């Protein structure tokens, strides 16, 4: 018979684990090694061998929250907003505004040099009438623009400029010219406001508020650059006409009341060397029709062809403005009171100074420091230098003002313009200083660009800006009218003193306006 089974040994179920196990038997003092399935030998390490690679513990997958349909759609929309590119301004709008800038530049080519030419030679009373009418119409410009639209306002203004220039190519009596100047002045303020409204309309298609401000600054920069380039191009046309149609003058033609040529020459030299010449000559009596440099004026035929060319450019500007300006009427004017708006009250003194200094450059400066020193050959150089540096300064200073350096720019511009006024007060125009008129005019143009950039950056744009800006346009045209009238009535020294006082008041008002607007923005944020 076989041996009885050991009852003390407990039967264990076979382990379902694939790993090896070691079991000790306390009764027999021996170790029992369970058998390892053959099919797992190639997958597992032997129990007595140390595993070289760390055993990978399966990661515990947490219970993930399942997004609802609404949250998934919201997350997808947020991702689309983050990755979406900023909207671009439609190409047709950019093309039309570019044509409008070209039209504005061509109109400036015709009008600005003609203003200087007429103001220095024929007197500035008709120009004073034109800008007085523009100042009267300026407060009503938003209403006129809302009724007619930007396209009609710009086109009619350019057509009237063309008619005015064409009238100067023929023997038109003064009784017809003065109404033409007045009619042209009626359309100047709505035309200027329409250009700024077009720039604001372009910026509305740029996207959010930040991009709108950037687009508006660039649009205004393009308008100013076009007008400054137009002044430069018109001055170059004037210089070319002086080369083609010069007026050869001889010493007996300078003063017809004298028969002795030697006495005429002697009188002219004494007249120039007299230290009190600037003191006792005022207004139109300064440099009384005497061309100190021979062959520097334009003859009658040259004037006719030059003014005719300017009129042709005005016609081209009217055609481009008809296509480039928007056909829809401007939105209705803001219902808020213009009188209570700080931009209208505090922006008027700086606008008056801008008009005064522009009128002084186009009339008294061109006559006294240009024609009287070097004839029209020096005058057109002064105009060209003023336009070139004004355009360059407007672009660079606009970029600097956008970066928050407005206070430093205003302080530097005030110091530069005050120094320039003092230099003109102490400088006596002489024939030996042929380069100084162009240099001083260029510096003056840079200062004028600074004030225009600072004022337009604060007053143009935002809510209800057209009413306050029309008040600023009124002040600018009033300053131009006063400067043109002062060309006939006041001395140059008196005009420079008035400009210094106007600069001080305009700078104080501009500083107060910027501080007030900054305080208002701080309260809103």
JOVEN-V324804 format. One record per pair of residues at least 4 apart in sequence whose ideal C-beta (glycine too) atoms are under 8 Angstrom apart, sorted by the first residue. I is the first residue (numbers start at 0). GAP is how many residues later the second one is. Records with the same first field share a line. If there is no record, write none. Layout:
# JOVEN-V324804
I: GAP ; GAP
This chain:
# JOVEN-V324804
4: 4
7: 19
8: 16 ; 18
11: 11
13: 20
14: 6 ; 19
16: 4
17: 18 ; 19 ; 22 ; 25 ; 26
18: 25 ; 28
19: 13 ; 14 ; 16 ; 26 ; 27
20: 13
21: 9 ; 11 ; 25
22: 8 ; 9 ; 11
23: 7
24: 4 ; 5 ; 6 ; 7
35: 4 ; 5 ; 8
36: 4
39: 4
44: 4 ; 6
50: 4
66: 4 ; 5 ; 8
67: 4
68: 4
69: 4
70: 4
71: 4
72: 4
73: 4
74: 4
75: 4
76: 4
77: 4
78: 4
79: 4
85: 121 ; 125
86: 118 ; 119 ; 120
88: 4 ; 5 ; 113 ; 116 ; 117 ; 126
89: 4 ; 115
90: 4
91: 4
92: 4 ; 108 ; 109 ; 112
93: 4 ; 108
94: 4
95: 4 ; 227 ; 228 ; 229 ; 230
96: 4 ; 101 ; 102 ; 105 ; 122 ; 125 ; 227
97: 4 ; 124 ; 226
98: 4 ; 221 ; 222 ; 224 ; 225
99: 4 ; 54 ; 95 ; 98 ; 220 ; 221 ; 224 ; 225
100: 4 ; 121 ; 122 ; 124 ; 125
101: 4 ; 124 ; 218 ; 222
102: 4 ; 51 ; 55 ; 213 ; 214 ; 215 ; 216 ; 217 ; 218 ; 221
103: 4 ; 91 ; 119 ; 122 ; 123 ; 126 ; 213 ; 217
104: 4 ; 121 ; 122 ; 124 ; 125 ; 128
105: 4 ; 124 ; 207 ; 208 ; 210 ; 211 ; 214
106: 4 ; 50 ; 51 ; 54 ; 123 ; 206 ; 207 ; 210 ; 214
107: 4 ; 118 ; 119 ; 120 ; 122 ; 123 ; 126
108: 4 ; 121 ; 122 ; 124 ; 125 ; 128 ; 201 ; 204
109: 4 ; 51 ; 52 ; 55 ; 124 ; 200 ; 201 ; 203 ; 204 ; 207
110: 4 ; 50 ; 199 ; 203
111: 4 ; 115 ; 118 ; 119 ; 122 ; 250 ; 275
112: 4 ; 118 ; 121 ; 122 ; 124 ; 125 ; 197 ; 267 ; 270
113: 4 ; 51 ; 54 ; 120 ; 193 ; 196
114: 4 ; 12 ; 247
115: 4 ; 245 ; 246 ; 247 ; 250 ; 263 ; 267
116: 4 ; 121
117: 4 ; 5 ; 6 ; 8 ; 9 ; 50
118: 4 ; 5 ; 8 ; 240 ; 243 ; 244 ; 247 ; 248 ; 365 ; 368
119: 242 ; 243 ; 246 ; 247 ; 250 ; 251 ; 259
120: 246 ; 250
121: 4
122: 161 ; 364 ; 365
123: 4 ; 235 ; 239 ; 359 ; 360 ; 361 ; 363 ; 364
124: 4 ; 359 ; 360 ; 363
125: 4 ; 51 ; 52 ; 55
126: 4 ; 54 ; 236 ; 353 ; 354 ; 357
127: 4 ; 353 ; 354 ; 356 ; 357
128: 4 ; 49 ; 52 ; 53 ; 56 ; 352
129: 4 ; 51 ; 52 ; 54 ; 55 ; 58
130: 4 ; 54 ; 57 ; 224 ; 228 ; 346 ; 347 ; 349 ; 350 ; 353
131: 4 ; 53 ; 345 ; 346 ; 349
132: 4 ; 48 ; 49 ; 52 ; 53
133: 4 ; 51 ; 52 ; 54 ; 55 ; 339 ; 343 ; 346 ; 347
134: 54 ; 339 ; 340 ; 342 ; 343 ; 346
136: 4 ; 7 ; 48 ; 49 ; 51 ; 52 ; 53
137: 51 ; 332 ; 333 ; 335 ; 336 ; 339
138: 199 ; 331 ; 332 ; 335
139: 4 ; 330
140: 4 ; 48 ; 49 ; 51 ; 52 ; 325 ; 329 ; 332
141: 4 ; 51 ; 188 ; 191 ; 324 ; 325 ; 328
142: 4 ; 190
143: 4 ; 9 ; 46
144: 4 ; 5 ; 8 ; 45 ; 48 ; 49 ; 52 ; 184 ; 185 ; 321
145: 183 ; 184 ; 185 ; 186 ; 187
146: 182
147: 4 ; 5 ; 42 ; 181
148: 4 ; 176 ; 177 ; 178 ; 179 ; 180 ; 181
149: 4 ; 44 ; 47 ; 48 ; 175 ; 176 ; 180
150: 4 ; 170 ; 171 ; 174 ; 175 ; 176
151: 4
152: 4 ; 34 ; 37 ; 38 ; 40 ; 41
153: 4 ; 37 ; 40 ; 41 ; 167 ; 168 ; 171
154: 4 ; 163 ; 166 ; 167 ; 170
155: 4 ; 31
156: 4 ; 27 ; 30 ; 31 ; 33 ; 34
157: 4 ; 33 ; 156 ; 157 ; 159 ; 160 ; 163
158: 4 ; 155 ; 156 ; 159
159: 4 ; 20 ; 23 ; 24 ; 27
160: 4 ; 23 ; 153 ; 156
161: 4 ; 149 ; 152 ; 153 ; 156
162: 4 ; 17
163: 4 ; 13 ; 16 ; 17 ; 20
164: 4 ; 142 ; 143 ; 145 ; 146 ; 149
165: 4 ; 142 ; 145
166: 5 ; 9 ; 10 ; 13
167: 4 ; 9 ; 139
168: 135 ; 138 ; 139 ; 142
171: 4 ; 5
172: 4
173: 4
174: 4
175: 4
176: 4
177: 4
178: 4
179: 4
180: 4
181: 4
182: 4
183: 4
184: 292
186: 4
187: 4 ; 289
188: 4 ; 281 ; 284 ; 285 ; 288
189: 4
190: 4
191: 4 ; 281
192: 4 ; 273 ; 276 ; 277 ; 280
193: 4 ; 131 ; 136
194: 4 ; 28
195: 4 ; 24 ; 27 ; 260 ; 264 ; 273
196: 4 ; 133 ; 269
197: 4 ; 21 ; 127 ; 128
198: 4 ; 17 ; 20 ; 21 ; 23 ; 24 ; 261
199: 4 ; 16 ; 19 ; 260 ; 261 ; 265
200: 4 ; 125
201: 4 ; 13 ; 14 ; 17
202: 9 ; 10 ; 12 ; 13 ; 16 ; 258
203: 8
204: 10
205: 5 ; 6 ; 8 ; 9
206: 4 ; 5
207: 4
208: 4
209: 4
210: 4
211: 4 ; 249
212: 4 ; 248
213: 4 ; 188
214: 4
215: 4 ; 244 ; 245
216: 4 ; 181 ; 185 ; 240
217: 4
218: 4
219: 4 ; 178 ; 236 ; 240
220: 4 ; 173 ; 174 ; 177
221: 4
222: 4
223: 4 ; 167 ; 170 ; 171 ; 174 ; 225 ; 228 ; 229
224: 4 ; 166 ; 169 ; 170
225: 4
226: 4
227: 4 ; 159 ; 160 ; 162 ; 163 ; 166 ; 221
228: 4 ; 158 ; 162
229: 4 ; 157
230: 4 ; 152 ; 153 ; 155 ; 156 ; 159
231: 4 ; 152 ; 155 ; 156 ; 159
232: 4
233: 4 ; 76 ; 149
234: 4 ; 145 ; 146 ; 148 ; 149 ; 152
235: 4 ; 144 ; 148
236: 4 ; 69 ; 72 ; 73
237: 4 ; 60 ; 68 ; 138 ; 142 ; 145
238: 4 ; 138 ; 141 ; 142 ; 145
239: 4
240: 4 ; 57 ; 61 ; 64 ; 65
241: 4 ; 54 ; 55 ; 56 ; 60 ; 134 ; 135 ; 138
243: 58
244: 53 ; 54 ; 56 ; 57 ; 58 ; 60
245: 49 ; 50 ; 51 ; 52 ; 53 ; 56
246: 48 ; 49 ; 50 ; 51 ; 52 ; 55
247: 46 ; 47
248: 4 ; 5 ; 42 ; 45 ; 46 ; 48
249: 44
250: 10 ; 13 ; 14 ; 17 ; 43
251: 4 ; 9 ; 12
253: 10 ; 14 ; 36 ; 37
254: 9 ; 12 ; 13 ; 35
257: 5 ; 6 ; 9
259: 4
260: 4
261: 4
262: 4
263: 4
264: 4
265: 4
266: 4
267: 4 ; 22 ; 24
268: 4
269: 4
270: 6 ; 19
271: 5 ; 20 ; 158 ; 159
274: 153
275: 4
276: 4 ; 151
277: 8 ; 150 ; 151 ; 213 ; 214 ; 215
278: 214
280: 4 ; 5 ; 6 ; 7 ; 210
281: 4 ; 207 ; 208 ; 209 ; 210 ; 212
282: 203 ; 204 ; 205 ; 206 ; 207 ; 208
283: 4 ; 203 ; 204
285: 81 ; 82 ; 86 ; 205 ; 206
286: 80 ; 81 ; 84 ; 85
289: 82
290: 5 ; 6 ; 80 ; 84
291: 80 ; 81 ; 82 ; 83 ; 139
292: 81 ; 82 ; 84 ; 85 ; 138
294: 80
295: 78 ; 79 ; 80 ; 81 ; 82
296: 78 ; 79
297: 4 ; 5 ; 8 ; 78
298: 4
299: 4
300: 4
301: 4
302: 4
303: 4
304: 4
305: 4
306: 4
307: 4
308: 4
309: 4
310: 4
311: 4
312: 4
313: 4
314: 4
315: 4
316: 4
317: 4
318: 4
319: 4
320: 4
329: 136
332: 133 ; 134
333: 129 ; 130 ; 132 ; 133
335: 4 ; 5 ; 128 ; 131
336: 4
337: 6 ; 129 ; 130 ; 132 ; 133
338: 5 ; 6
340: 4 ; 123 ; 126 ; 127
341: 4 ; 171 ; 174 ; 175
342: 4 ; 115 ; 116 ; 122 ; 125 ; 126 ; 129 ; 170 ; 174
343: 4 ; 123 ; 124 ; 127 ; 128
345: 163 ; 164 ; 166 ; 167 ; 170
346: 4 ; 108 ; 111 ; 112 ; 121 ; 124 ; 125 ; 128 ; 162 ; 163 ; 166
347: 4 ; 123 ; 124 ; 126 ; 127 ; 161
348: 4 ; 126 ; 153 ; 156 ; 157 ; 159 ; 160 ; 161
349: 4 ; 101 ; 104 ; 105 ; 122 ; 156 ; 157 ; 159 ; 160
350: 4 ; 104 ; 120 ; 121 ; 122 ; 123 ; 124 ; 125 ; 128 ; 155
351: 4 ; 123 ; 124 ; 126 ; 127 ; 150 ; 154
352: 4 ; 98 ; 126 ; 146 ; 149 ; 150 ; 152 ; 153
353: 4 ; 94 ; 97 ; 98 ; 101 ; 122 ; 125 ; 152
354: 4 ; 120 ; 121 ; 122 ; 123 ; 124 ; 125 ; 126 ; 127 ; 128
355: 4 ; 123 ; 124 ; 126 ; 127 ; 142 ; 143 ; 146
356: 4 ; 87 ; 90 ; 91 ; 94 ; 122 ; 126 ; 142
357: 4 ; 90 ; 118 ; 121 ; 122 ; 125
358: 4 ; 120 ; 121 ; 122 ; 123 ; 124 ; 125 ; 127 ; 128
359: 4 ; 5 ; 123 ; 126 ; 135 ; 139
360: 4 ; 5 ; 25 ; 80 ; 83 ; 84 ; 87
361: 4 ; 121
362: 4 ; 120 ; 121 ; 124
363: 4 ; 119 ; 122 ; 123 ; 128 ; 131
364: 4 ; 5 ; 17 ; 76 ; 79
365: 4 ; 5 ; 13 ; 16 ; 17
366: 4 ; 5 ; 120
367: 4 ; 61 ; 124
368: 4 ; 13 ; 55 ; 60 ; 67 ; 68 ; 71 ; 72
369: 4 ; 6 ; 8 ; 9 ; 12 ; 13 ; 67 ; 71
370: 4 ; 5 ; 7 ; 8
371: 57
372: 5 ; 56 ; 57 ; 58 ; 60 ; 61 ; 64
373: 4 ; 5 ; 7 ; 57 ; 60 ; 63
374: 4
375: 4
376: 4
377: 4 ; 56 ; 59 ; 60
378: 4 ; 58
379: 4
380: 4 ; 56 ; 57
381: 4 ; 55 ; 56 ; 58 ; 59
382: 4 ; 58
383: 4 ; 54
384: 4 ; 53 ; 54 ; 56 ; 57 ; 60
385: 4 ; 55 ; 56 ; 58 ; 59 ; 62
386: 4 ; 58
387: 4 ; 54 ; 57
388: 4 ; 53 ; 54 ; 56 ; 57 ; 60
389: 4 ; 55 ; 56 ; 58 ; 59
390: 4 ; 58
391: 4 ; 54
392: 4 ; 52 ; 53 ; 56 ; 57
393: 4 ; 55 ; 58 ; 59
394: 4
395: 4
396: 4 ; 12 ; 52 ; 53 ; 56
397: 4 ; 55 ; 59
398: 4
399: 5 ; 9
400: 4 ; 5 ; 8 ; 52 ; 53 ; 56
401: 55
404: 4
405: 4 ; 48 ; 51 ; 108
406: 4 ; 107
407: 4
408: 4 ; 41 ; 45
409: 4 ; 40 ; 44 ; 97 ; 100 ; 101
410: 4
411: 4
412: 4 ; 34 ; 37 ; 38 ; 41
413: 4 ; 89 ; 93
414: 4
415: 4 ; 27 ; 30 ; 31
416: 4 ; 27 ; 30 ; 86
417: 4 ; 82 ; 85
418: 4
419: 4 ; 20 ; 23 ; 24 ; 27
420: 4 ; 75 ; 78 ; 79 ; 82
421: 4
422: 4 ; 17
423: 16 ; 72
424: 68 ; 71 ; 72
426: 6 ; 9 ; 13
428: 4 ; 8
432: 4
434: 4
435: 4
436: 4
437: 4
438: 4
439: 4
440: 4
441: 4
442: 4
443: 4
444: 4
445: 4
446: 4
447: 4
448: 4
449: 4
450: 4 ; 55
451: 4
452: 4
453: 4 ; 56
454: 4 ; 17 ; 55
455: 4
457: 52 ; 55 ; 56 ; 59
458: 6 ; 9 ; 10 ; 13
459: 5 ; 9
460: 4
463: 4
464: 4
465: 4
466: 4
467: 4
468: 4
469: 4
470: 4
471: 4
472: 4
473: 4
474: 4
475: 4
476: 4
477: 4
478: 4 ; 23
479: 4
480: 4
481: 4
482: 4 ; 12
484: 4
485: 4 ; 8 ; 9 ; 12
489: 4 ; 5 ; 8
490: 4
491: 4
492: 4
493: 4
494: 4
495: 4
496: 4
497: 4
498: 4
499: 4
500: 4
501: 4
502: 4
503: 4
504: 4
505: 4
506: 4
507: 4
508: 4
509: 4
510: 4
511: 4
512: 4
513: 4
514: 4
515: 4
516: 4
517: 4
518: 4
519: 4
520: 4
